[in-house]
Amino acid sequence: MAADKRIRVAVIYGGRSSEHEISLQSARSVIDHLARKRFEVLPIAIDRDGTWYAQDLKRIDSGESPALPVDASTDSTVALEPRPGESPLSAPGAAGPVDVVFPVMHGPLCEDGSIQGLLELAAVPYVGAGVLGSAVCMDKDVAKRLARSAGIESAPYVSMRLSRWLNDPDGVRAQVADDLDYPVFVKPANQGSSIGIHRVTAAAELEAAIEDALRYDTKVLIEQAVDAREIELAVLGAADPSAPPEVSLPGEIVATEAFYSFERKYIEEDGAELHVPADLTPEQQKEAQRIAAQIFLELECDGMARIDLFLDRQSGRLLFNEANTIPGFTAISMYPKLWEASGLPYGALLTRLIELALARAERRSALKRDR
């Protein structure tokens, strides 16, 4: 790529998941902060039906809404067109094929390896974790099992598939009663942004919470509530594949109520306080950063991830909660805020992520595909 040629970055947002609206906000911030002298920005929106549409960047730049529009005009659909030796992804109005994709979508069919697999098949470089890391981190049960096998603790939980609930609901209730104490959190295994999650304080509330969680996924976690502080860390892959990932200063979410719900995350202005950096001892900070880096590697993450931990107030132990491979990028999201506090401004962070994506694609292109 010529030194004076701008890198064409397709920012893909929207999607078919229940976190569609959050993606519209994240993508607005990403597009606003990409360095235009270095990057040619090509916005691509996916509507709720799964159709891809090229968007008018001038219209986006002139808009003031914190969320981007999805313009579904019939003449702006996007197609993958194979071109030998070139990226097969192009968009109307672009000066050429896309160099790299920045997926800014959250939840199933987006953050779970689905779009990553499509881009792998099309040989298009993209920001963030690959297929395996994306799928592993999206499934909270699998992520916790892998972390536990590496010696990283998490809160006790019961994992339950739809088939078991249909065939043996009494067995599920009995296992929860035996293994856990109320209150518990009932959550879809493959979901984010607190969608479909319920705080259950008594056995009588369990069935309704499970039924609602099963509206979003066919596997559900019933997890012990712990008296803990919510600590989050931003992780960034290293440019040198032999170097460890970089970890930000820790941040803390202090919710105004017992459950940090979707509304408190994205709608209510006073739903929570974000403390960046978190008020931790030097020893706690170092241990949190060590665990975050280990989780990033154990779960096959790449490029970026936000690692969420619990700091148990009673025991002082750090427990793994979840890993987000496409964390929120809104103006108030923790991932960019943590890096800003760690000395890496938003725009420079986006540049680093794109550079990491292109470097990974170059390494992978050198791999042998035949015998």
C-alpha positions as CSV (number, residue, x, y, z in Angstrom):
1,M,0.0,0.0,0.0
2,A,1.4,3.4,-1.0
3,A,2.5,5.6,1.8
4,D,0.3,8.5,0.6
5,K,-2.8,6.3,0.0
6,R,-5.5,6.5,2.6
7,I,-6.5,3.2,4.1
8,R,-10.1,2.3,3.3
9,V,-11.9,1.3,6.5
10,A,-15.4,-0.1,6.3
11,V,-17.2,0.6,9.6
12,I,-19.9,-2.0,9.8
13,Y,-22.7,-1.5,12.3
14,G,-26.3,-2.3,13.1
15,G,-27.0,-6.0,12.7
16,R,-29.7,-8.4,13.7
17,S,-29.0,-8.8,17.4
18,S,-31.0,-7.2,20.2
19,E,-28.1,-4.8,20.7
20,H,-28.7,-3.1,17.4
21,E,-29.4,0.3,18.8
22,I,-26.2,0.2,21.0
23,S,-24.2,-0.5,17.8
24,L,-25.6,2.6,16.2
25,Q,-24.2,4.7,19.1
26,S,-20.8,2.9,19.1
27,A,-20.4,3.3,15.4
28,R,-21.1,7.1,15.6
29,S,-18.2,7.5,18.0
30,V,-15.9,5.4,16.0
31,I,-16.6,7.2,12.8
32,D,-16.3,10.6,14.5
33,H,-12.8,9.7,15.9
34,L,-11.2,8.0,12.9
35,A,-8.4,10.2,11.5
36,R,-9.7,11.3,8.1
37,K,-6.2,12.2,6.8
38,R,-5.1,8.6,7.2
39,F,-8.4,6.7,6.7
40,E,-11.1,6.8,4.1
41,V,-14.2,5.9,6.1
42,L,-16.9,3.8,4.4
43,P,-19.9,3.3,6.7
44,I,-21.9,0.1,6.1
45,A,-25.2,-0.5,8.0
46,I,-26.8,-3.8,8.4
47,D,-30.6,-3.6,9.0
48,R,-32.6,-5.8,11.3
49,D,-33.3,-8.1,8.4
50,G,-29.6,-8.7,7.7
51,T,-29.3,-6.6,4.5
52,W,-26.1,-4.6,4.1
53,Y,-26.3,-1.0,2.9
54,A,-23.6,1.6,2.1
55,Q,-24.2,4.8,3.9
56,D,-23.6,8.4,3.0
57,L,-20.7,9.6,5.0
58,K,-21.5,13.3,4.4
59,R,-24.9,12.8,5.8
60,I,-23.4,11.1,8.8
61,D,-20.9,13.8,9.4
62,S,-23.5,16.5,9.2
63,G,-25.8,14.7,11.6
64,E,-25.9,15.5,15.3
65,S,-27.7,12.4,16.6
66,P,-25.6,10.2,19.0
67,A,-26.9,7.2,17.0
68,L,-26.3,6.6,13.3
69,P,-29.1,6.1,10.8
70,V,-29.7,3.0,8.8
71,D,-30.5,4.3,5.3
72,A,-32.0,1.3,3.4
73,S,-32.3,2.9,0.0
74,T,-32.5,0.2,-2.7
75,D,-29.5,1.4,-4.7
76,S,-26.9,1.2,-2.0
77,T,-26.7,-2.5,-1.2
78,V,-23.3,-3.9,-0.6
79,A,-22.0,-7.1,-2.1
80,L,-19.0,-9.4,-1.7
81,E,-17.4,-9.8,-5.1
82,P,-14.3,-12.0,-5.4
83,R,-11.4,-10.3,-7.0
84,P,-8.1,-12.3,-7.4
85,G,-5.5,-10.7,-5.1
86,E,-7.8,-8.0,-3.8
87,S,-10.4,-7.5,-1.1
88,P,-13.8,-8.7,-2.4
89,L,-15.7,-6.1,-0.3
90,S,-16.6,-2.9,-2.0
91,A,-19.2,-0.3,-1.5
92,P,-20.9,2.2,-3.8
93,G,-19.0,5.5,-3.9
94,A,-15.7,4.0,-2.7
95,A,-12.6,4.7,-4.7
96,G,-11.7,0.9,-4.6
97,P,-12.1,-2.2,-2.6
98,V,-12.0,-2.1,1.2
99,D,-8.7,-2.5,3.0
100,V,-9.9,-3.4,6.4
101,V,-13.2,-3.8,8.2
102,F,-14.0,-2.4,11.7
103,P,-17.0,-4.3,12.9
104,V,-18.8,-2.3,15.5
105,M,-21.6,-4.7,16.3
106,H,-22.5,-6.3,19.6
107,G,-24.2,-9.6,20.5
108,P,-25.2,-12.7,18.6
109,L,-24.8,-12.8,14.8
110,C,-22.2,-10.1,15.2
111,E,-19.8,-10.5,18.1
112,D,-20.0,-14.3,18.2
113,G,-17.7,-15.2,15.3
114,S,-20.5,-15.0,12.6
115,I,-19.3,-11.9,10.8
116,Q,-15.7,-12.8,11.5
117,G,-16.1,-16.1,9.7
118,L,-17.6,-14.4,6.7
119,L,-14.7,-12.0,6.5
120,E,-12.2,-14.8,6.9
121,L,-13.8,-16.6,4.0
122,A,-13.7,-13.4,2.0
123,A,-10.0,-12.8,3.0
124,V,-10.9,-9.3,4.3
125,P,-8.8,-8.0,7.2
126,Y,-10.8,-7.0,10.2
127,V,-10.4,-5.5,13.7
128,G,-10.7,-7.6,16.8
129,A,-10.8,-11.3,17.8
130,G,-11.0,-14.1,15.3
131,V,-13.8,-16.7,14.9
132,L,-12.7,-18.9,17.8
133,G,-12.0,-16.1,20.3
134,S,-15.3,-14.3,19.4
135,A,-17.4,-17.5,19.8
136,V,-15.7,-18.5,23.0
137,C,-16.1,-15.1,24.7
138,M,-19.7,-14.8,23.5
139,D,-20.7,-18.0,25.3
140,K,-20.4,-17.1,29.0
141,D,-20.5,-20.8,30.0
142,V,-17.6,-21.9,27.7
143,A,-15.6,-18.8,28.6
144,K,-15.9,-19.5,32.3
145,R,-15.0,-23.2,31.8
146,L,-11.9,-22.3,29.9
147,A,-10.9,-19.7,32.4
148,R,-11.5,-22.1,35.3
149,S,-9.3,-24.7,33.6
150,A,-6.5,-22.1,33.7
151,G,-7.0,-21.6,37.4
152,I,-9.1,-18.4,37.2
153,E,-12.0,-18.4,39.5
154,S,-15.6,-17.2,38.8
155,A,-18.8,-17.1,40.8
156,P,-20.6,-20.5,41.2
157,Y,-23.2,-21.1,38.5
158,V,-25.5,-23.7,36.9
159,S,-25.6,-24.0,33.1
160,M,-28.8,-25.2,31.6
161,R,-29.8,-25.9,28.0
162,L,-33.4,-25.5,26.7
163,S,-33.7,-29.3,26.3
164,R,-33.1,-29.9,30.0
165,W,-35.6,-27.2,31.0
166,L,-38.2,-28.8,28.8
167,N,-37.5,-32.3,30.0
168,D,-36.5,-31.8,33.7
169,P,-37.5,-28.4,35.1
170,D,-37.8,-29.9,38.6
171,G,-34.2,-31.2,38.3
172,V,-33.0,-27.7,37.4
173,R,-34.8,-26.2,40.4
174,A,-33.3,-28.9,42.7
175,Q,-29.8,-28.3,41.4
176,V,-30.1,-24.5,41.9
177,A,-31.3,-25.1,45.4
178,D,-28.4,-27.5,46.2
179,D,-25.6,-25.6,44.5
180,L,-26.5,-21.9,44.9
181,D,-28.0,-19.5,47.4
182,Y,-30.4,-16.7,46.5
183,P,-30.1,-14.1,45.2
184,V,-29.0,-15.4,41.8
185,F,-28.7,-13.9,38.3
186,V,-30.4,-15.7,35.4
187,K,-28.9,-14.7,32.1
188,P,-28.7,-15.9,28.4
189,A,-25.4,-17.6,27.8
190,N,-24.9,-15.8,24.5
191,Q,-26.0,-12.2,25.0
192,G,-24.7,-8.9,26.2
193,S,-25.7,-5.5,27.6
194,S,-27.7,-7.1,30.4
195,I,-30.4,-8.1,27.9
196,G,-32.6,-10.9,29.2
197,I,-30.9,-10.9,32.6
198,H,-32.9,-11.0,35.9
199,R,-31.9,-10.8,39.5
200,V,-33.8,-13.5,41.3
201,T,-34.2,-13.2,45.1
202,A,-36.4,-16.3,45.7
203,A,-37.2,-19.7,44.2
204,A,-40.7,-18.6,43.3
205,E,-39.2,-16.1,40.8
206,L,-36.9,-18.5,39.1
207,E,-39.2,-20.0,36.4
208,A,-40.3,-16.6,35.0
209,A,-36.7,-15.5,34.8
210,I,-35.6,-18.6,33.0
211,E,-38.5,-18.4,30.5
212,D,-37.5,-14.8,29.7
213,A,-33.8,-15.6,29.3
214,L,-34.7,-18.5,26.9
215,R,-36.4,-15.9,24.6
216,Y,-32.8,-14.7,23.8
217,D,-30.8,-18.0,23.8
218,T,-31.1,-21.7,24.0
219,K,-28.6,-21.9,26.9
220,V,-29.0,-20.1,30.2
221,L,-26.7,-19.5,33.2
222,I,-28.0,-19.3,36.7
223,E,-25.2,-17.6,38.6
224,Q,-24.6,-16.9,42.3
225,A,-24.9,-13.2,43.1
226,V,-21.8,-12.1,45.0
227,D,-21.2,-9.0,47.2
228,A,-18.5,-7.6,44.9
229,R,-17.2,-4.5,43.2
230,E,-17.3,-4.5,39.3
231,I,-13.9,-4.0,37.9
232,E,-13.2,-3.6,34.2
233,L,-10.0,-3.6,32.2
234,A,-9.3,-2.9,28.6
235,V,-6.8,-5.2,26.8
236,L,-5.0,-4.4,23.5
237,G,-3.1,-6.9,21.5
238,A,0.6,-6.3,21.0
239,A,2.0,-5.4,17.5
240,D,4.8,-7.9,18.1
241,P,3.3,-11.4,18.2
242,S,6.0,-12.5,20.7
243,A,5.0,-9.7,23.2
244,P,2.3,-9.9,25.8
245,P,-1.0,-7.9,25.4
246,E,-1.2,-4.5,26.9
247,V,-3.6,-3.9,29.8
248,S,-5.1,-0.5,30.8
249,L,-5.7,0.9,34.2
250,P,-8.7,-0.8,35.9
251,G,-12.0,1.0,36.1
252,E,-15.0,0.4,38.3
253,I,-18.7,0.6,37.7
254,V,-20.7,1.7,40.7
255,A,-24.4,1.0,40.0
256,T,-27.0,3.0,41.8
257,E,-29.0,-0.1,42.4
258,A,-28.2,-3.8,42.9
259,F,-28.5,-4.7,39.2
260,Y,-26.7,-2.8,36.4
261,S,-29.5,-3.2,33.8
262,F,-29.7,-2.3,30.1
263,E,-31.6,0.9,31.0
264,R,-29.0,1.9,33.6
265,K,-26.2,1.2,31.1
266,Y,-27.5,3.1,28.1
267,I,-30.6,5.2,28.9
268,E,-30.5,6.5,32.5
269,E,-27.9,9.3,32.8
270,D,-27.5,8.6,36.5
271,G,-27.8,4.8,36.3
272,A,-24.2,4.2,37.4
273,E,-20.9,6.0,38.2
274,L,-17.8,5.1,36.2
275,H,-14.6,5.4,38.3
276,V,-11.5,5.6,36.1
277,P,-9.1,4.6,37.4
278,A,-10.7,2.3,40.1
279,D,-9.7,2.9,43.7
280,L,-7.5,-0.2,44.2
281,T,-4.3,-0.9,46.0
282,P,-1.2,-1.2,43.9
283,E,-1.3,-5.0,44.6
284,Q,-4.9,-5.3,43.5
285,Q,-4.3,-3.3,40.4
286,K,-1.4,-5.4,39.4
287,E,-3.3,-8.7,40.0
288,A,-6.3,-7.5,38.1
289,Q,-4.1,-6.6,35.1
290,R,-2.3,-9.9,35.3
291,I,-5.6,-11.8,35.3
292,A,-7.0,-9.7,32.4
293,A,-4.0,-10.5,30.3
294,Q,-4.2,-14.2,31.1
295,I,-7.9,-14.3,30.2
296,F,-7.2,-12.5,26.9
297,L,-4.7,-15.2,26.0
298,E,-6.6,-18.2,27.4
299,L,-9.8,-17.3,25.6
300,E,-8.0,-16.8,22.2
301,C,-8.7,-13.1,22.1
302,D,-7.0,-10.9,19.5
303,G,-6.8,-7.1,18.9
304,M,-9.1,-6.0,21.7
305,A,-11.2,-7.1,24.6
306,R,-12.8,-5.7,27.7
307,I,-12.3,-8.1,30.6
308,D,-14.8,-7.8,33.4
309,L,-14.0,-9.0,36.9
310,F,-15.6,-9.1,40.3
311,L,-13.7,-8.0,43.4
312,D,-15.3,-10.0,46.2
313,R,-15.8,-7.7,49.2
314,Q,-15.7,-10.5,51.7
315,S,-12.7,-12.5,50.5
316,G,-10.8,-10.0,48.4
317,R,-10.6,-12.5,45.6
318,L,-10.8,-11.4,41.9
319,L,-13.4,-13.4,40.0
320,F,-13.8,-13.6,36.2
321,N,-17.2,-12.3,35.1
322,E,-17.0,-12.0,31.3
323,A,-15.0,-11.0,28.2
324,N,-16.3,-8.7,25.5
325,T,-14.5,-8.9,22.2
326,I,-16.4,-5.9,20.7
327,P,-16.8,-3.7,23.7
328,G,-18.9,-0.6,23.6
329,F,-17.4,2.4,21.8
330,T,-20.0,5.1,22.8
331,A,-18.9,8.4,24.2
332,I,-19.4,7.0,27.7
333,S,-18.1,3.4,27.2
334,M,-15.5,2.0,29.5
335,Y,-13.1,0.6,26.8
336,P,-12.1,3.9,25.3
337,K,-12.3,5.7,28.6
338,L,-9.9,3.2,30.2
339,W,-7.3,3.7,27.4
340,E,-7.7,7.4,27.6
341,A,-6.9,7.3,31.3
342,S,-3.9,5.0,30.5
343,G,-2.5,7.6,28.0
344,L,-3.9,6.4,24.7
345,P,-6.5,8.8,23.3
346,Y,-9.6,7.6,21.4
347,G,-8.3,8.4,17.9
348,A,-4.9,6.8,18.5
349,L,-6.6,3.7,19.9
350,L,-8.6,3.3,16.7
351,T,-5.5,3.7,14.7
352,R,-3.7,1.0,16.8
353,L,-6.6,-1.4,16.4
354,I,-6.6,-1.0,12.6
355,E,-2.8,-1.4,12.5
356,L,-3.1,-4.6,14.5
357,A,-5.7,-6.0,12.1
358,L,-3.6,-5.3,9.0
359,A,-0.5,-6.8,10.7
360,R,-2.4,-10.0,11.6
361,A,-3.8,-10.3,8.1
362,E,-0.3,-10.0,6.6
363,R,1.0,-12.7,9.0
364,R,-1.9,-15.0,8.1
365,S,-1.5,-14.4,4.4
366,A,2.0,-15.9,4.6
367,L,0.7,-19.2,6.0
368,K,0.8,-22.2,3.6
369,R,-2.6,-23.2,2.2
370,D,-1.4,-26.3,0.5
371,R,1.1,-29.2,1.1
